Amino acid sequence: MSDAAPPEFLTVRELAELLRLKERKVYDLAASGAVPCSRATGKLLFPAAEVRAWIDGARTGVVAAPRPGVFLGSHDPLLDWAIRQSRCGLASFFDGSLDGLERFRRGEGVATGLHVRDGQGGWNRAAAAAAAEGQNAVLVGFAARRRGLVLRPGGPEPAGMADLGGLRVAPRQPESGTAGLFRDLAAEAGLDPDSVLLTPVERTEDEAVQSVRRGDADVTLGLETVALSFGMRFVPLVEERFDLLVDRRAWFEPAMQALLAFCGGEAFRQRAASLGGYDVSGFGRVIWNG
C-alpha cells in the first residue's frame, strides 16, 4: 500500500478515466466551464478537491445556479471603457465596492471590482476572501490608481485632509470603497468629520467630480484620471489598488475571456497611459486564490 499523497491536480486522461468518459468529452466540459479546471501551465489541469466537490454536488442534486453576465462593484472609468470596447457582452451594475461584494456573494454577477483598504495597509484581499468564503473565486489585479482631492476651479486650495474643515465635500455612497477610505484618511489627519459640509451623495467617480466642477461642492476625494479628464486641480493623497474578484467558472467562459484578453492587449495599455493616474503593469496577477 502506497503512502504517497493523492495528486493535487488531475490530467485530462486521469479525469476521463475517473468519469468513464472519452477525453474529447472532458475537453468539452472544460470549454463550457462545467468542470473546474486551470490552464495556468499551458495545459488543462483539474483540481482534484474541486472535482470531487463537483461530483458530490451532482450526486446529491445540488447544482449551483448560473451567475448572470453582470460586472458588479466599484465604478472605474478604465474598466467601464474596457467592458464596452472589448464587446465582451457583459452588462455592468456599479454601485460601490461593498455593494458589489455582497451581490457577488449572492451570485448576482460573474465578477466585481473593489478598492477596500484593510487594517494592515493592504488592499482588497481580506474583503474578497470574506465575501467569497465557500465560493470558487479568484482575486486578480486590475490597476493601481492615484486618489486625492479634486478641487473646485477658483475655490479653496486645501493641501490635505486636515484642511477640509468648513468646506463643502461631495461624498460617495456608504457602500463605496471611497467612503471608507475618506473615513480612514480623515481619522489619520485628525479631521473632525462633523466639521465638513456634505453635499448630496454622488454614486460614481465621474458624478462626484462633476459636482465639484459645477460648483455644487468645493472638493471630493476622487481619482486623478477623472480630474485630468475634466481639467480639474488635483492633490494626490494615496495610491490604491483596484482589483477584480472573478467567479472561476465564469473566468473560462467566452465573455470573461474576451474581456481579459482585451485588457492584456496594447490598446488597453495605451488607453490607461492616455487617461493618466493608472499603473496597469500588474494586470492579471493572481492576488488571492479561493
HELIX and SHEET records of a PDB file:
HELIX    1   1 VAL A   12  LEU A   19  1                                   8    
HELIX    2   2 GLU A   23  SER A   32  1                                  10    
HELIX    3   3 ALA A   48  ARG A   59  1                                  12    
HELIX    4   4 PRO A   77  GLN A   85  1                                   9    
HELIX    5   5 SER A   97  ARG A  105  1                                   9    
HELIX    6   6 ARG A  125  ALA A  131  1                                   7    
HELIX    7   7 MET A  161  ASP A  163  5                                   3    
HELIX    8   8 GLY A  177  ALA A  189  1                                  13    
HELIX    9   9 PRO A  193  SER A  195  5                                   3    
HELIX   10  10 GLU A  205  ARG A  214  1                                  10    
HELIX   11  11 GLU A  224  SER A  229  1                                   6    
HELIX   12  12 ARG A  248  TRP A  251  1                                   4    
HELIX   13  13 PRO A  254  CYS A  263  1                                  10    
HELIX   14  14 GLU A  266  LEU A  275  1                                  10    
SHEET    1   A 2 PHE A   9  LEU A  10  0                                        
SHEET    2   A 2 PHE A  46  PRO A  47 -1                                        
SHEET    1   B 8 ALA A  91  PHE A  94  0                                        
SHEET    2   B 8 VAL A  70  GLY A  73  1                                        
SHEET    3   B 8 ALA A 111  LEU A 114  1                                        
SHEET    4   B 8 ARG A 233  ASP A 247 -1                                        
SHEET    5   B 8 ALA A 137  LEU A 151 -1                                        
SHEET    6   B 8 VAL A 219  LEU A 223 -1                                        
SHEET    7   B 8 ARG A 168  ALA A 170  1                                        
SHEET    8   B 8 LEU A 197  LEU A 198  1                                        
SHEET    1   C 6 ALA A  91  PHE A  94  0                                        
SHEET    2   C 6 VAL A  70  GLY A  73  1                                        
SHEET    3   C 6 ALA A 111  LEU A 114  1                                        
SHEET    4   C 6 ARG A 233  ASP A 247 -1                                        
SHEET    5   C 6 ALA A 137  LEU A 151 -1                                        
SHEET    6   C 6 TYR A 278  ASP A 279 -1                                        
SHEET    1   D 6 ALA A  91  PHE A  94  0                                        
SHEET    2   D 6 VAL A  70  GLY A  73  1                                        
SHEET    3   D 6 ALA A 111  LEU A 114  1                                        
SHEET    4   D 6 ARG A 233  ASP A 247 -1                                        
SHEET    5   D 6 ALA A 137  LEU A 151 -1                                        
SHEET    6   D 6 VAL A 286  ASN A 289 -1                                        
END                                                                             
